[in-house]
């Protein structure tokens, strides 16, 4: 809140340029054998539109996305959002919990999704938006005796609640109001307006909170039968939040 900020307020053009320069650059790396480069490139373009138009105005977190094909190396300075077959492939290729430079790394498991009948583009969108809202997987909101993980797509993660950008289906996401401590806080609680009250789920959704009271510990809640997506996969955000950063591994993958 210093003089520089006030000065830049009078020159909106340079303010915009400065804001763009500060956005994290996120490389969307296709490392999967089940997704064509062209498909991931198209998804990347739709996700850039989703971030710019829908997500950044609500969460104040933007990004500059860059598609990286199967044969191209991973840009070292960028955050990585890797599209992989499954967690075995992630391990084999050396994509662990943070990038080689210790920066945020997200993983979407396209083959696991296809096997379970899910749309990989919804998962890639889910991972991207959660990475933007909480890059270090360490943010939470306390409501009474419960501390809710800042995972912005989990409560409304099911494919049917997503929406199309062009022909690409992307994930719905909750708004800051979803974390409100009072049940009658003003909505909307998710971008698409499906959720009726703060801190609640819709079908296929998921949430986790840390109980501070007598039953202290991380609790999981699913809206219906636990799905394959609800189970924490090795290296996923859910699993990393549980094991804690002391167990995280630096990626060895260069390409
Ligand atoms: Zn999630």
Boltz pocket constraint, residues with backbone or C-beta under 6 A from the ligand:
constraints:
  - pocket:
      binder: B
      contacts: [[A, 126], [A, 130], [A, 151], [A, 152], [A, 153], [A, 154], [A, 237]]
      max_distance: 6.0
